[in-house]
């Protein structure tokens, strides 16, 4: 019995010592690597903006476009538009290859640009978004709704126009003439590029393509 009680006392002492070891033994001192205040640099807004600028610095900016093809009848009008936008252009003579036939949906030419614009505004109020007054010499003051490679698409557009109340729109085959010239447009900024694409539909059958500057 005495031996059993002695054993319990020893076990209790051992458990007490184990669970209170951190209070009996001193903690190991934590050490930190000394910092050098003179080497600390606070990053400012300019530091981050510089990173963004360097990220895009090596990307080439395309600022030349080829706009074509034009026949003799509409090349001058296209040059006048470029002059109005303040863009530098060179005339590039093409090979004279006949363009493929396309299907054009349009409103026949009106007497004056003012009447054409009034009619275009009226058509827009009917819910037609793609409306362009043509500036080509041969088709000047016509109203273009779209040019398609597939006749079915042109036919469907014409039906939709009739449903919306555009009564005098017609469909015909376009681009039988030889396209002999293009314009190389130089030093085109972002805003001018948008204007270039906007004016393209006014010249039926023409295309705008980004090209390498020469």
ChimeraX attribute file (.defattr): number of C-alpha atoms within 10 A of each C-alpha:
attribute: neighborCount
match mode: 1-to-1
recipient: residues
	/A:1	6
	/A:2	6
	/A:3	8
	/A:4	8
	/A:5	10
	/A:6	10
	/A:7	12
	/A:8	11
	/A:9	11
	/A:10	11
	/A:11	12
	/A:12	11
	/A:13	11
	/A:14	11
	/A:15	11
	/A:16	11
	/A:17	13
	/A:18	11
	/A:19	10
	/A:20	10
	/A:21	11
	/A:22	10
	/A:23	9
	/A:24	10
	/A:25	8
	/A:26	8
	/A:27	8
	/A:28	6
	/A:29	6
	/A:30	5
	/A:31	6
	/A:32	6
	/A:33	5
	/A:34	6
	/A:35	8
	/A:36	7
	/A:37	7
	/A:38	6
	/A:39	6
	/A:40	8
	/A:41	7
	/A:42	5
	/A:43	8
	/A:44	8
	/A:45	7
	/A:46	9
	/A:47	10
	/A:48	10
	/A:49	11
	/A:50	10
	/A:51	11
	/A:52	11
	/A:53	10
	/A:54	10
	/A:55	10
	/A:56	10
	/A:57	10
	/A:58	8
	/A:59	8
	/A:60	7
	/A:61	12
	/A:62	15
	/A:63	17
	/A:64	21
	/A:65	21
	/A:66	21
	/A:67	24
	/A:68	25
	/A:69	24
	/A:70	26
	/A:71	18
	/A:72	12
	/A:73	12
	/A:74	20
	/A:75	21
	/A:76	14
	/A:77	17
	/A:78	23
	/A:79	17
	/A:80	11
	/A:81	14
	/A:82	19
	/A:83	12
	/A:84	9
	/A:85	12
	/A:86	11
	/A:87	16
	/A:88	15
	/A:89	19
	/A:90	12
	/A:91	15
	/A:92	15
	/A:93	14
	/A:94	14
	/A:95	10
	/A:96	13
	/A:97	10
	/A:98	12
	/A:99	15
	/A:100	12
	/A:101	16
	/A:102	18
	/A:103	21
	/A:104	24
	/A:105	24
	/A:106	22
	/A:107	24
	/A:108	16
	/A:109	18
	/A:110	17
	/A:111	11
	/A:112	11
	/A:113	16
	/A:114	11
	/A:115	13
	/A:116	22
	/A:117	18
	/A:118	11
	/A:119	17
	/A:120	20
	/A:121	14
	/A:122	13
	/A:123	19
	/A:124	13
	/A:125	10
	/A:126	12
	/A:127	11
	/A:128	17
	/A:129	10
	/A:130	13
	/A:131	19
	/A:132	25
	/A:133	25
	/A:134	24
	/A:135	22
	/A:136	20
	/A:137	16
	/A:138	11
	/A:139	19
	/A:140	21
	/A:141	24
	/A:142	25
	/A:143	26
	/A:144	25
	/A:145	23
	/A:146	20
	/A:147	21
	/A:148	18
	/A:149	13
	/A:150	11
	/A:151	16
	/A:152	11
	/A:153	14
	/A:154	21
	/A:155	17
	/A:156	10
	/A:157	18
	/A:158	22
	/A:159	12
	/A:160	12
	/A:161	21
	/A:162	13
	/A:163	10
	/A:164	12
	/A:165	13
	/A:166	17
	/A:167	11
	/A:168	11
	/A:169	18
	/A:170	18
	/A:171	18
	/A:172	13
	/A:173	14
	/A:174	17
	/A:175	17
	/A:176	11
	/A:177	14
	/A:178	17
	/A:179	23
	/A:180	19
	/A:181	20
	/A:182	23
	/A:183	22
	/A:184	21
	/A:185	23
	/A:186	19
	/A:187	15
	/A:188	19
	/A:189	14
	/A:190	12
	/A:191	8
	/A:192	16
	/A:193	17
	/A:194	11
	/A:195	14
	/A:196	20
	/A:197	14
	/A:198	11
	/A:199	17
	/A:200	19
	/A:201	22
	/A:202	22
	/A:203	24
	/A:204	21
	/A:205	22
	/A:206	15
	/A:207	15
	/A:208	20
	/A:209	11
	/A:210	14
	/A:211	15
	/A:212	11
	/A:213	13
	/A:214	6
